[in-house]
């Protein structure tokens, strides 16, 4: 009967390896899905950042203008652009 025991162990090891592989593949798929989701979120966040940088550049240009009248006019233009 020792042969039966050895065979039983072999089957359980094979089953354990298969289950372990399935769990690993499932974890990998979940991680890939999370990575895709985070990549999408980051790409959406990066696009509005470009617009913010443009507004900051325009605001900095407005500050450089020495006359107060021009400065107030530029600020009004910037506020209208934001709307």
Secondary structure, DSSP 8 states (H G I E B T S, - for coil): -HHHHHHHHHHHHHHHHHHHHHHHHHHHHHHHHHHHHHHHHHHHHHHHHHHHHHHHHHHHHHHH--SHHHHHHHHHHHHHHH-
